Amino acid sequence: MKKVLVICGPTASGKTDLAVKVAKKLNTEVISADSQLIYKGLDIGTAKPTKEEMQGVIHHMMDIVEPTQSFSVSDYEEKALPIVERLLKEEKTPIICGGTGFYINSLLYNLSYGNAAANEEVRKKYENILEEKGRDYLFDLLKEKDLETAQKLHPNDTKRVIRALEIFEVSGQKKSEIRDELKPRFDFVAVMINYPREELYERINKRVDIMIDNGLLEEVRGLLNCGISKNHQCMQAIGYKEVLESIENGYNLSTMCDIIRQNTRRYAKRQITFFKKLQNLHYLTPSDKNMDEVLKLLQ
């Protein structure tokens, strides 16, 4: 059975370029693990790879959701996991590439919430609450009962919110107090291109400049004209929310760009912290020979 390859790390670290090179060499496909690339019409602010950049390599989990829709980690797992399993059956190396850690973990591990027994009656109760009072009310319930778990979930991830509430009601134990043993579903290798911090920040700054030059403001205005508002999940992405705030508050272009750069750098730091804990992680120095190093790891 082939190994699964995970190419992870912070934004602007060259993940897509490396994934394409390896995929072409191995004649395989890429599964995007990015919580913003899933949305149709969000191209510039997400640095979505173009057809030219993909170089004929099949990329899954991009442009699959309308910007009006919400999308959770559970939804991602449901759609992406069968792709990984299919490629393995075809004796190909699945390449999971992205910077959304929860997406990647949902594929690598069977996060069982401590194997607490399911209770259909309790689950149905919370599903009814969701339908009657909405996801924000449901999420507030979880914050009251298990704040630590709530801080790790998104209100839109209602399946996992309900599961956490179910665990608490059935067992009396907080989900955050249950430590799942991280047993990988697959034999996998993970790599992260480890840029020096200042060099990474410079790459981020340049990326923001490119986004502005390519028409990020026009892209956001186009989404607004189509009825997308700041309340939609897709508009919480870095780049989009800052443009919206700029439009609302009258920031000048320079101030808006500075805020996007700063927020992106902060996000990159959080990504690095998250991925440092990933099992089987190998650091790559920025190099034209990264593909060769990855191929050796897969042997």
Backbone torsions as a table, in degrees:
resi	resn	phi	psi	omega
1	MET	NA	133.4	179.7
2	LYS	-68.0	154.1	172.9
3	LYS	-80.5	154.7	170.8
4	VAL	-90.1	136.3	177.0
5	LEU	-105.6	127.9	175.6
6	VAL	-111.7	121.5	174.3
7	ILE	-110.6	105.0	-172.2
8	CYS	-123.1	-175.5	177.5
9	GLY	129.4	-177.0	-175.0
10	PRO	-74.3	164.2	176.2
11	THR	-59.2	146.9	176.5
12	ALA	68.7	22.2	-178.9
13	SER	-100.6	5.6	175.2
14	GLY	87.3	25.6	-177.4
15	LYS	-64.5	-47.3	-175.5
16	THR	-62.9	-43.9	-179.3
17	ASP	-59.7	-44.8	179.2
18	LEU	-65.9	-41.6	-179.5
19	ALA	-60.7	-42.1	-179.6
20	VAL	-64.8	-44.3	-179.7
21	LYS	-60.7	-45.4	-179.2
22	VAL	-68.5	-40.9	-179.0
23	ALA	-62.1	-41.4	178.5
24	LYS	-64.4	-40.2	-180.0
25	LYS	-65.7	-37.8	-175.5
26	LEU	-97.4	-0.5	-178.5
27	ASN	53.9	55.5	-178.4
28	THR	-132.7	-166.8	-173.6
29	GLU	-126.7	159.5	-177.4
30	VAL	-111.2	134.6	173.9
31	ILE	-107.8	111.1	179.7
32	SER	-68.1	137.1	175.5
33	ALA	-123.0	64.7	-177.9
34	ASP	-133.6	123.6	-172.3
35	SER	-72.3	-6.8	178.0
36	GLN	-108.7	-25.8	179.5
37	LEU	-67.9	-14.7	178.9
38	ILE	-66.4	-22.8	-171.2
39	TYR	-87.0	134.3	172.3
40	LYS	-71.5	140.7	174.4
41	GLY	85.0	-8.2	175.2
42	LEU	-104.0	89.7	-171.6
43	ASP	-112.3	-49.2	-173.7
44	ILE	-73.8	-49.9	-177.5
45	GLY	-68.9	-17.3	178.2
46	THR	-98.2	-3.6	-174.2
47	ALA	53.3	42.8	-179.8
48	LYS	-62.3	130.8	-178.7
49	PRO	-62.7	140.1	178.0
50	THR	-82.3	170.2	176.1
51	LYS	-59.2	-38.3	179.1
52	GLU	-63.9	-41.6	-179.1
53	GLU	-69.5	-30.2	179.4
54	MET	-77.8	-17.9	172.5
55	GLN	51.7	39.0	176.9
56	GLY	83.5	-4.2	178.8
57	VAL	-77.5	132.3	178.3
58	ILE	-68.6	126.6	176.1
59	HIS	-116.0	123.2	178.0
60	HIS	-97.8	163.2	174.5
61	MET	65.9	34.9	171.6
62	MET	-127.6	143.0	178.5
63	ASP	55.4	44.9	-178.0
64	ILE	-111.7	-6.6	-174.2
65	VAL	-131.1	136.6	174.3
66	GLU	-69.5	146.7	-178.2
67	PRO	-64.4	-14.0	176.8
68	THR	-81.7	-12.4	-173.4
69	GLN	-94.5	152.5	170.7
70	SER	-93.7	155.2	-176.2
71	PHE	-148.7	127.4	-174.2
72	SER	-109.3	171.5	174.3
73	VAL	-59.7	-38.6	178.0
74	SER	-61.7	-41.5	177.7
75	ASP	-62.7	-40.9	179.9
76	TYR	-62.4	-49.2	-179.8
77	GLU	-58.0	-42.9	-178.3
78	GLU	-61.3	-37.0	-176.9
79	LYS	-89.1	-34.7	-172.8
80	ALA	-87.7	-33.1	-176.2
81	LEU	-59.5	-43.1	177.7
82	PRO	-60.5	-28.2	178.6
83	ILE	-68.7	-44.2	177.3
84	VAL	-59.7	-46.1	-177.6
85	GLU	-65.2	-37.9	178.7
86	ARG	-64.0	-46.1	-179.2
87	LEU	-61.8	-38.5	178.2
88	LEU	-64.8	-40.5	178.0
89	LYS	-64.0	-31.1	177.3
90	GLU	-82.3	6.2	-179.8
91	GLU	59.6	38.7	173.2
92	LYS	-111.4	160.0	179.1
93	THR	-92.1	108.8	175.9
94	PRO	-67.2	135.4	177.3
95	ILE	-112.8	109.8	176.7
96	ILE	-94.0	118.7	-172.1
97	CYS	-129.7	121.6	176.9
98	GLY	167.4	179.3	-176.7
99	GLY	-118.0	8.8	178.0
100	THR	-95.0	100.4	-172.4
101	GLY	-59.4	-39.6	-178.9
102	PHE	-66.3	-34.0	175.1
103	TYR	-62.8	-47.8	-178.4
104	ILE	-62.3	-45.6	-179.6
105	ASN	-63.4	-32.7	-179.2
106	SER	-65.0	-24.8	178.3
107	LEU	-89.3	-37.9	-174.8
108	LEU	-76.4	-31.0	-173.6
109	TYR	-127.2	147.9	172.5
110	ASN	-90.8	90.8	-176.1
111	LEU	-78.9	99.3	-167.4
112	SER	-90.2	-1.1	-173.1
113	TYR	56.3	44.3	173.8
114	GLY	75.6	11.3	-179.3
115	ASN	58.7	28.0	175.8
116	ALA	-65.7	140.1	-176.0
117	ALA	-63.9	141.5	177.7
118	ALA	-76.0	149.7	177.0
119	ASN	-136.1	103.7	-173.6
120	GLU	-61.6	-36.0	-178.5
121	GLU	-64.8	-45.4	179.9
122	VAL	-66.9	-42.1	-179.5
123	ARG	-62.4	-42.1	179.6
124	LYS	-62.6	-36.8	179.0
125	LYS	-59.6	-45.6	-178.5
126	TYR	-74.0	-29.5	174.3
127	GLU	-65.2	-37.7	176.6
128	ASN	-66.6	-39.8	177.0
129	ILE	-61.3	-42.5	178.1
130	LEU	-58.8	-45.8	-176.9
131	GLU	-67.8	-37.2	-174.6
132	GLU	-84.3	-38.0	-170.6
133	LYS	-117.4	-10.2	174.3
134	GLY	96.6	164.7	-173.8
135	ARG	-71.1	-30.7	-179.6
136	ASP	-67.1	-40.9	176.7
137	TYR	-62.9	-43.6	178.9
138	LEU	-61.4	-42.4	-178.9
139	PHE	-66.7	-36.2	176.8
140	ASP	-63.2	-35.8	176.1
141	LEU	-60.7	-43.5	179.5
142	LEU	-65.6	-39.5	179.0
143	LYS	-61.0	-35.2	177.9
144	GLU	-67.9	-37.9	-173.2
145	LYS	-91.7	-33.1	-174.6
146	ASP	-154.5	80.0	-174.6
147	LEU	-62.2	-37.4	-177.2
148	GLU	-62.2	-43.0	177.7
149	THR	-67.1	-42.2	179.8
150	ALA	-58.3	-36.8	-178.9
151	GLN	-68.2	-17.5	-179.8
152	LYS	-97.3	-7.1	-177.3
153	LEU	-114.0	160.4	174.0
154	HIS	-100.2	141.9	179.1
155	PRO	-54.3	-28.1	179.6
156	ASN	-73.6	-16.7	-178.5
157	ASP	-83.9	63.9	-169.8
158	THR	-65.3	-27.8	178.7
159	LYS	-62.0	-45.8	-179.3
160	ARG	-76.0	-30.2	174.2
161	VAL	-62.3	-47.2	179.1
162	ILE	-63.5	-40.8	-179.9
163	ARG	-62.5	-40.6	179.2
164	ALA	-65.5	-40.6	176.6
165	LEU	-65.0	-39.1	178.3
166	GLU	-61.8	-45.1	179.2
167	ILE	-58.8	-45.4	-178.0
168	PHE	-63.4	-43.9	-176.8
169	GLU	-71.1	-37.6	-176.7
170	VAL	-76.9	-42.5	-172.7
171	SER	-104.0	-18.1	-175.1
172	GLY	77.0	4.7	-177.7
173	GLN	-111.5	137.5	177.0
174	LYS	-70.2	142.7	176.5
175	LYS	-59.4	-35.5	-178.9
176	SER	-65.7	-17.9	178.7
177	GLU	-89.9	-7.4	178.9
178	ILE	-97.0	126.1	-178.7
179	ARG	-105.2	103.3	175.3
180	ASP	-64.6	135.2	172.1
181	GLU	-79.8	123.4	-175.4
182	LEU	-79.2	90.5	176.8
183	LYS	-99.7	114.1	-177.7
184	PRO	-62.5	142.4	172.9
185	ARG	-71.9	-31.2	-172.5
186	PHE	-132.5	160.3	167.4
187	ASP	-75.0	118.7	-175.3
188	PHE	-136.6	156.6	173.0
189	VAL	-124.3	134.1	178.6
190	ALA	-117.8	139.8	177.6
191	VAL	-130.8	149.3	176.3
192	MET	-140.1	127.5	176.7
193	ILE	-75.5	119.8	-169.5
194	ASN	-101.7	84.1	177.4
195	TYR	-75.0	143.8	167.9
196	PRO	-55.4	143.3	-171.2
197	ARG	-53.9	-46.7	-177.6
198	GLU	-66.0	-35.4	178.1
199	GLU	-67.8	-39.8	176.7
200	LEU	-62.2	-44.1	-179.6
201	TYR	-62.4	-36.6	178.0
202	GLU	-66.2	-38.9	176.8
203	ARG	-64.0	-39.7	178.2
204	ILE	-63.6	-46.0	-179.7
205	ASN	-59.5	-42.6	179.3
206	LYS	-66.0	-37.8	178.9
207	ARG	-62.5	-42.0	178.5
208	VAL	-60.9	-43.3	178.1
209	ASP	-59.4	-41.6	179.9
210	ILE	-64.8	-41.0	178.6
211	MET	-60.2	-43.1	179.2
212	ILE	-64.3	-46.1	179.7
213	ASP	-62.4	-33.3	-178.0
214	ASN	-80.6	-7.9	174.5
215	GLY	107.7	36.2	-179.8
216	LEU	-59.6	-42.6	-179.2
217	LEU	-62.0	-41.9	179.7
218	GLU	-66.0	-36.1	178.6
219	GLU	-64.0	-43.7	179.2
220	VAL	-65.3	-43.4	178.5
221	ARG	-61.6	-36.7	177.5
222	GLY	-64.3	-39.5	177.1
223	LEU	-65.3	-41.6	178.0
224	LEU	-62.0	-40.5	179.2
225	ASN	-65.6	-22.4	178.3
226	CYS	-90.4	6.3	176.3
227	GLY	95.3	5.2	177.0
228	ILE	-80.1	134.5	-178.5
229	SER	-123.1	175.4	179.8
230	LYS	-65.3	-14.5	-180.0
231	ASN	-82.2	-12.8	178.2
232	HIS	-77.9	144.8	-175.2
233	GLN	-56.8	-39.4	-175.2
234	CYS	-62.9	-26.8	-176.6
235	MET	-83.5	5.6	174.5
236	GLN	-86.8	-5.2	-177.8
237	ALA	-68.8	145.4	175.5
238	ILE	-60.8	135.8	-175.7
239	GLY	105.0	-52.6	-178.8
240	TYR	-76.3	-45.4	-177.8
241	LYS	-67.7	-33.1	179.0
242	GLU	-70.0	-37.3	176.2
243	VAL	-64.4	-41.9	177.8
244	LEU	-61.0	-44.4	178.6
245	GLU	-62.9	-36.6	179.0
246	SER	-65.0	-42.3	178.8
247	ILE	-63.6	-42.7	-177.4
248	GLU	-70.4	-38.8	-171.8
249	ASN	-103.2	-2.9	176.5
250	GLY	73.2	29.3	176.3
251	TYR	-64.5	149.6	172.5
252	ASN	-80.1	169.8	-173.9
253	LEU	-61.8	-41.2	-177.7
254	SER	-63.2	-44.5	179.1
255	THR	-63.6	-44.1	179.4
256	MET	-59.9	-45.5	-179.2
257	CYS	-63.4	-39.7	178.4
258	ASP	-61.8	-39.3	180.0
259	ILE	-68.1	-41.8	178.1
260	ILE	-62.3	-45.1	179.8
261	ARG	-60.2	-46.5	-178.5
262	GLN	-62.6	-46.2	-179.1
263	ASN	-65.9	-35.2	178.3
264	THR	-68.4	-40.3	177.9
265	ARG	-63.1	-41.5	178.1
266	ARG	-63.5	-41.1	178.3
267	TYR	-63.5	-40.9	179.0
268	ALA	-60.5	-39.3	177.8
269	LYS	-62.8	-41.2	179.0
270	ARG	-66.0	-39.5	178.1
271	GLN	-61.3	-45.6	-179.8
272	ILE	-60.7	-44.1	178.7
273	THR	-60.4	-42.1	-179.8
274	PHE	-63.1	-50.0	-172.3
275	PHE	-74.2	-20.4	176.4
276	LYS	-59.4	-24.3	-178.2
277	LYS	-88.6	-4.8	-176.0
278	LEU	-71.9	134.8	178.0
279	GLN	-63.8	152.8	173.2
280	ASN	57.3	32.8	-178.1
281	LEU	-88.4	131.5	176.9
282	HIS	-119.1	133.0	179.0
283	TYR	-89.8	136.3	176.8
284	LEU	-113.8	135.2	171.9
285	THR	-80.9	144.4	179.6
286	PRO	-55.1	119.3	-175.1
287	SER	-163.4	151.8	174.3
288	ASP	-69.9	-12.3	-177.3
289	LYS	-97.8	12.2	-178.4
290	ASN	-59.8	-37.4	-179.5
291	MET	-60.2	-43.6	179.8
292	ASP	-62.0	-39.5	178.5
293	GLU	-64.5	-41.2	179.8
294	VAL	-64.6	-43.7	-179.6
295	LEU	-61.1	-36.1	177.6
296	LYS	-66.2	-39.7	179.5
297	LEU	-64.2	-27.8	-177.6
298	LEU	-83.9	-8.7	-178.5
299	GLN	-72.4	NA	NA
